[in-house]
């Protein structure tokens, strides 16, 4: 990774980083397993619970209730810290497809480690963020993988993933089955944010904006339905990278980030922005 990568992160809010072959192969296998999971009957998928008490909340969710800032989707969350619970729960479901998906998904953390840690080192060096790379590397148990399946039966051009910023330090967009992922520029325009077989898109999140004193701003992004995904739905996979020793966004006090105006954080003063945070907890 070059220093230009870090500079683009500051001036554009998104960078595309070369996708190592081993990581891309592992991602494609995990996504194939995720699609097999989603193809199971709903009553079988529902055997795997969502556990909000397991760190950041892990397991399977399905969301069918429409709302202005509510996405219609199913998703699955994983961390290394929850590995034992995930594998034990998958085994009790007595469904080989579920166990294979969890196993394939968990394997991604170790494979993406060089990409994540290399990126963190570039950020630390270019923005003088003391110990940032160490705080990223030392927190791999809490790197948070999310697999998503957005349902079809939508309208072309409809916002199927509500505009929002991420709570992480930075986010790797590992897989997008179709176009439609967009980011909001600092000038207020929506532009496509492609993810290809050769490159992964990385964007800053709230905790990096905090850590960099507003120099790197959490990038607002969304997903809009294309002609194809409006009918068929779409699949994606992301990994939220969280550091140690960094305050966390206080959702209980400040509210859901999906309910803020797109780009709300682009012009906030540092004092106003930092007021949205609280001290680190076990996840930090």
C-alpha positions as CSV (number, residue, x, y, z in Angstrom):
1,X,0.0,0.0,0.0
2,X,1.2,3.5,-0.9
3,X,1.1,6.8,0.9
4,X,-1.3,7.9,-1.8
5,X,-3.8,5.4,-0.5
6,X,-3.9,7.3,2.8
7,X,-4.2,10.7,1.1
8,X,-7.1,9.5,-1.0
9,X,-8.8,8.4,2.2
10,X,-8.5,12.0,3.5
11,X,-9.6,13.8,0.3
12,X,-12.1,11.4,-1.2
13,X,-13.2,9.2,1.8
14,X,-12.8,5.9,0.0
15,X,-9.8,3.9,-1.3
16,X,-9.6,0.8,-3.4
17,X,-6.8,-1.6,-2.2
18,X,-5.5,-4.6,-4.1
19,X,-7.3,-7.8,-3.2
20,X,-4.8,-10.6,-2.3
21,X,-5.7,-13.7,-4.2
22,X,-5.9,-15.9,-1.0
23,X,-8.3,-13.4,0.6
24,X,-10.5,-13.1,-2.4
25,X,-10.7,-16.9,-2.8
26,X,-11.7,-17.3,0.9
27,X,-14.3,-14.5,0.6
28,X,-15.9,-16.1,-2.4
29,X,-16.1,-19.4,-0.6
30,X,-17.6,-17.9,2.5
31,X,-20.1,-15.9,0.4
32,X,-21.1,-19.1,-1.5
33,X,-21.7,-20.8,1.9
34,X,-23.7,-17.7,2.9
35,X,-25.9,-18.0,-0.1
36,X,-26.4,-21.7,0.7
37,X,-27.4,-20.7,4.2
38,X,-29.9,-18.2,2.9
39,X,-31.4,-20.8,0.5
40,X,-32.4,-23.0,3.5
41,X,-36.1,-22.8,4.6
42,X,-36.6,-19.9,7.0
43,X,-37.5,-22.2,9.9
44,X,-34.2,-23.9,9.5
45,X,-32.2,-20.6,9.3
46,X,-34.1,-19.5,12.4
47,X,-32.6,-22.4,14.4
48,X,-29.5,-20.2,14.6
49,X,-30.3,-17.4,17.2
50,X,-29.0,-13.9,17.4
51,X,-27.1,-13.4,20.6
52,X,-27.0,-9.7,21.6
53,X,-25.0,-10.5,24.7
54,X,-22.1,-12.1,22.9
55,X,-19.9,-9.0,22.7
56,X,-21.2,-6.8,19.8
57,X,-24.0,-9.2,19.1
58,X,-23.5,-12.2,16.8
59,X,-25.6,-14.8,15.0
60,X,-28.5,-14.6,12.5
61,X,-31.1,-11.9,12.1
62,X,-34.0,-11.5,9.7
63,X,-35.6,-8.1,9.3
64,X,-38.9,-7.9,7.4
65,X,-40.5,-4.8,9.0
66,X,-40.5,-1.8,6.6
67,X,-39.6,1.6,7.8
68,X,-38.0,4.9,6.6
69,X,-34.6,3.9,8.1
70,X,-35.0,0.1,8.4
71,X,-33.5,-2.2,5.8
72,X,-35.3,-5.3,4.6
73,X,-32.7,-8.0,4.9
74,X,-31.2,-10.9,6.7
75,X,-27.7,-10.9,8.1
76,X,-25.2,-12.9,10.1
77,X,-22.6,-11.4,12.4
78,X,-19.3,-13.0,13.5
79,X,-16.2,-12.2,15.6
80,X,-13.3,-14.4,16.7
81,X,-14.2,-13.6,20.3
82,X,-17.5,-15.4,19.8
83,X,-16.0,-18.3,17.8
84,X,-16.7,-21.0,20.4
85,X,-20.3,-20.0,20.8
86,X,-20.9,-19.8,17.1
87,X,-19.4,-23.2,16.4
88,X,-21.3,-24.9,19.3
89,X,-24.5,-23.3,18.2
90,X,-24.0,-24.3,14.6
91,X,-23.4,-27.9,15.7
92,X,-26.6,-28.0,17.6
93,X,-28.6,-26.9,14.6
94,X,-27.9,-30.3,13.0
95,X,-27.6,-28.8,9.6
96,X,-24.3,-29.2,7.7
97,X,-24.9,-26.1,5.6
98,X,-25.0,-23.9,8.7
99,X,-21.8,-25.4,10.2
100,X,-19.9,-25.0,6.9
101,X,-20.9,-21.4,6.6
102,X,-19.8,-20.5,10.1
103,X,-16.5,-22.3,9.6
104,X,-15.8,-20.7,6.2
105,X,-16.7,-17.2,7.6
106,X,-14.6,-17.5,10.7
107,X,-11.5,-18.4,8.6
108,X,-11.5,-15.0,7.0
109,X,-10.1,-13.1,10.0
110,X,-6.7,-14.8,9.9
111,X,-6.5,-14.5,6.1
112,X,-7.3,-10.8,6.0
113,X,-4.9,-9.9,8.9
114,X,-2.0,-8.8,6.6
115,X,-4.3,-6.5,4.6
116,X,-5.8,-5.0,7.7
117,X,-2.6,-4.5,9.6
118,X,-0.8,-3.2,6.6
119,X,-3.5,-0.6,6.0
120,X,-3.4,0.4,9.7
121,X,0.3,1.0,9.5
122,X,-0.1,3.3,6.5
123,X,-2.8,5.3,8.4
124,X,-0.6,5.6,11.5
125,X,2.5,6.7,9.6
126,X,0.6,9.3,7.4
127,X,-1.5,10.8,10.1
128,X,0.8,10.5,13.1
129,X,-1.7,8.3,15.0
130,X,0.5,6.9,17.8
131,X,0.0,3.2,18.4
132,X,-2.9,3.0,15.9
133,X,-1.6,-0.1,14.1
134,X,-0.8,-1.8,17.4
135,X,-4.3,-1.1,18.7
136,X,-5.8,-2.5,15.5
137,X,-3.7,-5.6,15.5
138,X,-4.3,-6.3,19.2
139,X,-8.0,-6.2,18.8
140,X,-8.5,-8.8,16.1
141,X,-10.9,-10.8,18.3
142,X,-13.3,-8.0,17.9
143,X,-13.0,-7.4,14.2
144,X,-16.6,-7.8,13.2
145,X,-17.7,-9.6,10.0
146,X,-21.2,-9.1,8.6
147,X,-22.8,-11.1,5.8
148,X,-25.9,-9.5,4.2
149,X,-28.7,-10.6,2.0
150,X,-31.1,-7.7,0.9
151,X,-34.4,-9.0,-0.3
152,X,-35.9,-8.3,-3.8
153,X,-39.3,-7.0,-4.6
154,X,-38.2,-3.4,-4.6
155,X,-38.2,-0.5,-7.0
156,X,-35.2,0.3,-9.2
157,X,-33.4,3.3,-7.7
158,X,-34.9,2.6,-4.3
159,X,-32.5,3.0,-1.3
160,X,-32.3,-0.6,0.0
161,X,-29.5,0.1,2.5
162,X,-30.2,3.3,4.4
163,X,-27.5,6.0,4.2
164,X,-25.2,5.8,7.2
165,X,-21.7,5.9,8.6
166,X,-20.0,3.0,10.3
167,X,-19.1,2.9,14.0
168,X,-15.8,1.2,13.3
169,X,-12.3,2.6,12.7
170,X,-12.5,1.5,9.1
171,X,-14.5,-1.0,7.0
172,X,-13.5,-3.4,4.4
173,X,-16.1,-4.0,1.7
174,X,-15.2,-7.6,0.9
175,X,-18.0,-8.5,-1.5
176,X,-20.8,-7.0,-3.5
177,X,-22.8,-9.3,-5.7
178,X,-24.0,-6.4,-7.9
179,X,-23.4,-2.6,-8.3
180,X,-25.4,-0.2,-6.2
181,X,-23.0,0.6,-3.4
182,X,-22.5,4.4,-3.3
183,X,-20.6,6.9,-1.1
184,X,-21.5,10.6,-0.4
185,X,-18.8,13.0,-1.4
186,X,-17.8,15.9,0.7
187,X,-19.5,18.1,-1.9
188,X,-22.8,16.3,-1.3
189,X,-23.0,14.1,-4.4
190,X,-23.6,10.3,-4.4
191,X,-21.0,8.4,-6.4
192,X,-20.6,4.7,-7.1
193,X,-18.2,2.8,-4.8
194,X,-17.3,-0.4,-6.8
195,X,-15.9,-3.5,-5.3
196,X,-14.3,-5.9,-7.8
197,X,-12.6,-9.3,-7.8
198,X,-9.2,-7.4,-7.8
199,X,-9.9,-4.6,-5.3
200,X,-11.6,-4.1,-2.0
201,X,-13.0,-0.7,-1.0
202,X,-12.1,0.6,2.4
203,X,-13.8,3.6,4.1
204,X,-13.1,5.4,7.4
205,X,-15.6,5.0,10.3
206,X,-16.6,7.0,13.4
207,X,-13.8,5.8,15.6
208,X,-11.1,6.8,13.1
209,X,-12.7,10.2,12.7
210,X,-12.4,10.5,16.5
211,X,-8.9,9.2,16.6
212,X,-7.7,11.5,13.8
213,X,-9.3,14.6,15.3
214,X,-11.7,14.9,12.4
215,X,-9.0,14.8,9.7
216,X,-10.4,11.5,8.4
217,X,-14.1,11.6,8.3
218,X,-16.5,8.6,8.5
219,X,-17.8,8.1,5.0
220,X,-21.5,8.1,4.5
221,X,-22.6,5.3,2.2
222,X,-25.8,3.5,1.0
223,X,-27.0,0.9,-1.4
224,X,-29.6,1.6,-4.1
225,X,-31.5,-1.0,-6.1
226,X,-30.5,-1.7,-9.7
227,X,-32.9,-3.1,-12.3
228,X,-31.5,-6.6,-11.4
229,X,-31.3,-6.3,-7.6
230,X,-34.7,-4.7,-7.3
231,X,-36.1,-8.1,-8.4
232,X,-33.5,-10.6,-7.3
233,X,-32.0,-9.0,-4.2
234,X,-28.3,-8.7,-3.5
235,X,-25.5,-10.2,-1.3
236,X,-22.6,-8.5,0.4
237,X,-20.0,-9.0,3.0
238,X,-18.1,-6.4,5.1
239,X,-15.7,-6.4,8.0
240,X,-15.7,-3.6,10.6
241,X,-12.3,-3.1,12.1
242,X,-12.3,-1.8,15.7
243,X,-9.2,-0.6,17.6
244,X,-8.3,-0.8,21.3
245,X,-8.0,2.3,23.4
246,X,-10.5,4.4,21.5
247,X,-13.9,5.7,22.7
248,X,-17.0,4.2,21.1
249,X,-20.0,5.8,19.6
250,X,-22.7,6.1,22.2
251,X,-25.8,4.7,20.4
252,X,-27.9,4.5,23.6
253,X,-27.5,8.3,24.1
254,X,-27.1,9.7,20.6
255,X,-29.4,7.3,18.6
256,X,-29.1,5.2,15.5
257,X,-26.6,6.5,12.9
258,X,-29.1,5.7,10.2
259,X,-31.4,8.4,11.6
260,X,-28.8,11.2,11.1
261,X,-28.9,13.3,8.0
262,X,-26.4,11.9,5.4
263,X,-23.1,13.7,5.8
264,X,-23.9,15.0,9.3
265,X,-20.4,14.4,10.5
266,X,-18.6,16.0,7.5
267,X,-18.7,19.6,9.0
268,X,-19.1,19.0,12.7
269,X,-16.6,20.6,15.1
270,X,-14.3,18.3,16.9
271,X,-16.0,19.1,20.2
272,X,-19.4,18.5,18.9
273,X,-18.4,15.2,17.3
274,X,-16.6,13.9,20.4
275,X,-19.7,14.5,22.4
276,X,-21.3,11.6,20.6
277,X,-18.8,9.1,22.2
278,X,-18.4,7.3,25.4
279,X,-15.4,5.5,27.1
280,X,-14.3,2.2,25.8
281,X,-15.9,-1.0,27.0
282,X,-15.0,-4.7,26.6
283,X,-15.1,-4.4,22.8
284,X,-12.3,-1.8,22.8
